[in-house]
């Protein structure tokens, strides 16, 4: 299972600290940040259990950061990457 969070973490040092803390609490979770993304994404993956999202949010909150679950974006029926080529991959 993978869960994606929008955060306000903006420093690689902050991200490293948070990842270390997440990994120390949740041995089976693998976490990483994408600070280049406008949503400062935190991805958490677990091969064994459902991800305890409220605890991940609590960890970030305890360090003074915000985190919220980024909802899955579902493509409308009948649309595909091919149909949206001009939107997703402008010429």
MDTraj code that builds the backbone (N, CA, C; nanometers):
import mdtraj as md
import numpy as np

residues = "UNK UNK UNK UNK UNK UNK UNK UNK UNK UNK UNK UNK UNK UNK UNK UNK UNK UNK UNK UNK UNK UNK UNK UNK UNK UNK UNK UNK UNK UNK UNK UNK UNK UNK UNK UNK UNK UNK UNK UNK UNK UNK UNK UNK UNK UNK UNK UNK UNK UNK UNK UNK UNK UNK UNK UNK UNK UNK UNK UNK UNK UNK UNK UNK UNK UNK UNK UNK UNK UNK UNK UNK UNK UNK UNK UNK UNK UNK UNK UNK UNK UNK UNK UNK UNK UNK UNK UNK UNK UNK UNK".split()
xyz = np.array([
    [0.0840, -0.1170, 0.0000],
    [0.0000, 0.0000, 0.0000],
    [0.0887, 0.1235, 0.0000],
    [0.0443, 0.2270, -0.0720],
    [0.1146, 0.3553, -0.0767],
    [0.0155, 0.4647, -0.0410],
    [0.0608, 0.5564, 0.0418],
    [-0.0207, 0.6729, 0.0771],
    [0.0619, 0.7973, 0.0444],
    [-0.0053, 0.8985, -0.0087],
    [0.0618, 1.0212, -0.0498],
    [0.0024, 1.1375, 0.0289],
    [0.0919, 1.2216, 0.0807],
    [0.0511, 1.3344, 0.1639],
    [0.1014, 1.4646, 0.1031],
    [0.0216, 1.5689, 0.1138],
    [0.0627, 1.7057, 0.0830],
    [0.1182, 1.7627, 0.2133],
    [0.2358, 1.8278, 0.2068],
    [0.2976, 1.8808, 0.3286],
    [0.3444, 2.0241, 0.3056],
    [0.3944, 2.0841, 0.4097],
    [0.4580, 2.2154, 0.3983],
    [0.6072, 2.2072, 0.4320],
    [0.6651, 2.0883, 0.4207],
    [0.8088, 2.0688, 0.4420],
    [0.8806, 2.1244, 0.3196],
    [0.9809, 2.2098, 0.3404],
    [1.0472, 2.2678, 0.2238],
    [1.1990, 2.2562, 0.2250],
    [1.2537, 2.1958, 0.3267],
    [1.3985, 2.1843, 0.3376],
    [1.4399, 2.0367, 0.3332],
    [1.5454, 2.0045, 0.2578],
    [1.5959, 1.8667, 0.2570],
    [1.6375, 1.8180, 0.3960],
    [1.6899, 1.9082, 0.4781],
    [1.7285, 1.8692, 0.6141],
    [1.6057, 1.8322, 0.6974],
    [1.4999, 1.9120, 0.6847],
    [1.3754, 1.8807, 0.7553],
    [1.3204, 1.7472, 0.7075],
    [1.3218, 1.7269, 0.5759],
    [1.2710, 1.6027, 0.5182],
    [1.3495, 1.4826, 0.5704],
    [1.4813, 1.4947, 0.5761],
    [1.5653, 1.3842, 0.6244],
    [1.5347, 1.3512, 0.7698],
    [1.5168, 1.4534, 0.8514],
    [1.4820, 1.4316, 0.9921],
    [1.3494, 1.3584, 1.0043],
    [1.2504, 1.4031, 0.9288],
    [1.1173, 1.3406, 0.9351],
    [1.1201, 1.1975, 0.8842],
    [1.1926, 1.1724, 0.7759],
    [1.2031, 1.0362, 0.7234],
    [1.2689, 0.9450, 0.8266],
    [1.3749, 0.9930, 0.8894],
    [1.4415, 0.9140, 0.9930],
    [1.3477, 0.8809, 1.1071],
    [1.2669, 0.9785, 1.1472],
    [1.1727, 0.9560, 1.2563],
    [1.0635, 0.8573, 1.2151],
    [1.0115, 0.8738, 1.0954],
    [0.9084, 0.7808, 1.0457],
    [0.9638, 0.6391, 1.0402],
    [1.0849, 0.6234, 0.9862],
    [1.1447, 0.4899, 0.9759],
    [1.1752, 0.4291, 1.1126],
    [1.2053, 0.5123, 1.2118],
    [1.2339, 0.4585, 1.3448],
    [1.1069, 0.4108, 1.4155],
    [0.9948, 0.4744, 1.3852],
    [0.8678, 0.4344, 1.4476],
    [0.8033, 0.3176, 1.3739],
    [0.8081, 0.3239, 1.2421],
    [0.7398, 0.2250, 1.1578],
    [0.8460, 0.1496, 1.0773],
    [0.8906, 0.0370, 1.1312],
    [0.9998, -0.0381, 1.0689],
    [0.9691, -0.0865, 0.9277],
    [0.8421, -0.1108, 0.8983],
    [0.8068, -0.1660, 0.7674],
    [0.7646, -0.0588, 0.6661],
    [0.7724, 0.0689, 0.7029],
    [0.7372, 0.1776, 0.6115],
    [0.8628, 0.2278, 0.5414],
    [0.8478, 0.2648, 0.4157],
    [0.9518, 0.3333, 0.3399],
    [0.8947, 0.4687, 0.3014],
    [0.9605, 0.5750, 0.3424],
    [0.9095, 0.7100, 0.3182],
    [1.0096, 0.7902, 0.2368],
    [0.9567, 0.8801, 0.1541],
    [1.0417, 0.9744, 0.0823],
    [0.9622, 1.0999, 0.0497],
    [1.0345, 1.2081, 0.0311],
    [0.9745, 1.3364, -0.0033],
    [1.0069, 1.3715, -0.1472],
    [0.9165, 1.4438, -0.2102],
    [0.9415, 1.5090, -0.3383],
    [0.9206, 1.6581, -0.3141],
    [1.0276, 1.7252, -0.2754],
    [1.0195, 1.8672, -0.2427],
    [1.0133, 1.9548, -0.3667],
    [1.0397, 1.8976, -0.4828],
    [1.0280, 1.9715, -0.6088],
    [0.8818, 1.9878, -0.6498],
    [0.7968, 1.8986, -0.6021],
    [0.6542, 1.9049, -0.6333],
    [0.5917, 2.0226, -0.5597],
    [0.4937, 2.0866, -0.6219],
    [0.4300, 2.2038, -0.5594],
    [0.3602, 2.1684, -0.4289],
    [0.3235, 2.0412, -0.4101],
    [0.2571, 1.9972, -0.2874],
    [0.3544, 1.9418, -0.1839],
    [0.4854, 1.9495, -0.2122],
    [0.5878, 1.8998, -0.1178],
    [0.5500, 1.7599, -0.0687],
    [0.5383, 1.6694, -0.1626],
    [0.4824, 1.5363, -0.1431],
    [0.5656, 1.4501, -0.0474],
    [0.4964, 1.3822, 0.0410],
    [0.5528, 1.2741, 0.1219],
    [0.4840, 1.1458, 0.0781],
    [0.5626, 1.0485, 0.0332],
    [0.5091, 0.9172, -0.0030],
    [0.5513, 0.8171, 0.1027],
    [0.4557, 0.7377, 0.1456],
    [0.4840, 0.6333, 0.2443],
    [0.4336, 0.5023, 0.1876],
    [0.5218, 0.4033, 0.1868],
    [0.4881, 0.2716, 0.1322],
    [0.5038, 0.1668, 0.2413],
    [0.4107, 0.0726, 0.2435],
    [0.4182, -0.0414, 0.3346],
    [0.3822, -0.1669, 0.2574],
    [0.4672, -0.2672, 0.2662],
    [0.4383, -0.3954, 0.2016],
    [0.3590, -0.4875, 0.2927],
    [0.3516, -0.4539, 0.4215],
    [0.2917, -0.5461, 0.5179],
    [0.1560, -0.5028, 0.5698],
    [0.1398, -0.3773, 0.6010],
    [0.0194, -0.3309, 0.6688],
    [-0.0412, -0.2121, 0.5974],
    [-0.1650, -0.1843, 0.6346],
    [-0.2265, -0.0597, 0.5927],
    [-0.1523, 0.0538, 0.6634],
    [-0.1337, 0.1636, 0.5941],
    [-0.0599, 0.2755, 0.6504],
    [-0.1490, 0.3510, 0.7487],
    [-0.0950, 0.3754, 0.8645],
    [-0.1680, 0.4480, 0.9691],
    [-0.1514, 0.5974, 0.9428],
    [-0.2375, 0.6494, 0.8562],
    [-0.2236, 0.7862, 0.8082],
    [-0.2297, 0.8878, 0.9214],
    [-0.3186, 0.8662, 1.0173],
    [-0.3322, 0.9615, 1.1278],
    [-0.2037, 0.9700, 1.2093],
    [-0.1287, 0.8604, 1.2191],
    [-0.0023, 0.8634, 1.2936],
    [0.1072, 0.9353, 1.2149],
    [0.1075, 0.9191, 1.0832],
    [0.2038, 0.9917, 0.9999],
    [0.1774, 1.1415, 1.0122],
    [0.0501, 1.1803, 1.0051],
    [0.0135, 1.3213, 1.0199],
    [0.0557, 1.3725, 1.1575],
    [0.0344, 1.2912, 1.2619],
    [0.0758, 1.3290, 1.3972],
    [0.2275, 1.3489, 1.4077],
    [0.3042, 1.2633, 1.3413],
    [0.4509, 1.2773, 1.3441],
    [0.4904, 1.4122, 1.2848],
    [0.4363, 1.4457, 1.1689],
    [0.4698, 1.5741, 1.1080],
    [0.4222, 1.6898, 1.1942],
    [0.3022, 1.6785, 1.2493],
    [0.2497, 1.7839, 1.3373],
    [0.3396, 1.8031, 1.4590],
    [0.3943, 1.6955, 1.5133],
    [0.4791, 1.7062, 1.6321],
    [0.6081, 1.7843, 1.6039],
    [0.6469, 1.7914, 1.4762],
    [0.7628, 1.8703, 1.4352],
    [0.7227, 2.0087, 1.3841],
    [0.5946, 2.0403, 1.3931],
    [0.5470, 2.1716, 1.3516],
    [0.5092, 2.1828, 1.2052],
    [0.4921, 2.0689, 1.1387],
    [0.4565, 2.0692, 0.9969],
    [0.3135, 2.0215, 0.9776],
    [0.2587, 2.0584, 0.8625],
    [0.1250, 2.0122, 0.8247],
    [0.1385, 1.8976, 0.7267],
    [0.0404, 1.8093, 0.7310],
    [0.0315, 1.7016, 0.6326],
    [-0.1151, 1.6664, 0.6164],
    [-0.1531, 1.6398, 0.4934],
    [-0.2888, 1.5934, 0.4667],
    [-0.2820, 1.4919, 0.3541],
    [-0.3726, 1.3984, 0.3584],
    [-0.3766, 1.2953, 0.2559],
    [-0.4121, 1.3601, 0.1234],
    [-0.3342, 1.3291, 0.0227],
    [-0.3615, 1.3781, -0.1115],
    [-0.4558, 1.2777, -0.1779],
    [-0.5758, 1.3202, -0.2129],
    [-0.6725, 1.2250, -0.2694],
    [-0.6266, 1.1732, -0.4050],
    [-0.6658, 1.0495, -0.4339],
    [-0.6387, 0.9912, -0.5651],
    [-0.7168, 1.0683, -0.6692],
    [-0.6520, 1.0954, -0.7803],
    [-0.7226, 1.1582, -0.8912],
    [-0.7624, 1.0494, -0.9886],
    [-0.8917, 1.0376, -1.0096],
    [-0.9435, 0.9347, -1.0985],
    [-0.9829, 1.0004, -1.2290],
    [-0.9319, 0.9443, -1.3392],
    [-0.9606, 0.9987, -1.4699],
    [-1.1044, 0.9657, -1.5093],
    [-1.1767, 1.0612, -1.5650],
    [-1.3150, 1.0359, -1.6054],
    [-1.3238, 0.9226, -1.7070],
    [-1.4349, 0.8473, -1.7060],
    [-1.4509, 0.7370, -1.8012],
    [-1.4379, 0.7876, -1.9450],
    [-1.3769, 0.7046, -2.0272],
    [-1.3627, 0.7395, -2.1674],
    [-1.2389, 0.8210, -2.1980],
    [-1.1734, 0.8727, -2.0954],
    [-1.0503, 0.9473, -2.1173],
    [-0.9327, 0.8557, -2.0951],
    [-0.8316, 0.8777, -2.1697],
    [-0.7097, 0.8009, -2.1529],
    [-0.5933, 0.8951, -2.1746],
    [-0.4758, 0.8465, -2.1471],
    [-0.3572, 0.9277, -2.1692],
    [-0.3505, 0.9695, -2.3156],
    [-0.3899, 0.8790, -2.4057],
    [-0.3888, 0.9095, -2.5482],
    [-0.4855, 1.0246, -2.5788],
    [-0.6074, 1.0195, -2.5230],
    [-0.7067, 1.1233, -2.5484],
    [-0.6651, 1.2571, -2.4887],
    [-0.5858, 1.2548, -2.3823],
    [-0.5445, 1.3776, -2.3150],
    [-0.4036, 1.4201, -2.3544],
    [-0.3545, 1.3637, -2.4645],
    [-0.2152, 1.3893, -2.5034],
    [-0.1833, 1.5381, -2.5111],
    [-0.2724, 1.6175, -2.5666],
    [-0.2467, 1.7598, -2.5794],
    [-0.2430, 1.8317, -2.4462],
    [-0.3115, 1.7756, -2.3463],
    [-0.3153, 1.8372, -2.2141],
    [-0.1952, 1.7920, -2.1304],
    [-0.1722, 1.6603, -2.1293],
    [-0.0646, 1.6066, -2.0466],
    [0.0731, 1.6276, -2.1083],
    [0.0789, 1.6192, -2.2399],
    [0.2075, 1.6292, -2.3097],
    [0.1961, 1.7316, -2.4215],
    [0.1953, 1.8597, -2.3861],
    [0.1787, 1.9616, -2.4907],
    [0.2888, 1.9501, -2.5965],
    [0.2513, 1.9814, -2.7170],
    [0.3467, 1.9732, -2.8297],
    [0.4469, 2.0862, -2.8235],
])
top = md.Topology()
chain = top.add_chain()
for i, resn in enumerate(residues, 1):
    res = top.add_residue(resn, chain, resSeq=i)
    for name in ("N", "CA", "C"):
        top.add_atom(name, md.element.get_by_symbol(name[0]), res)
traj = md.Trajectory(xyz[None], top)
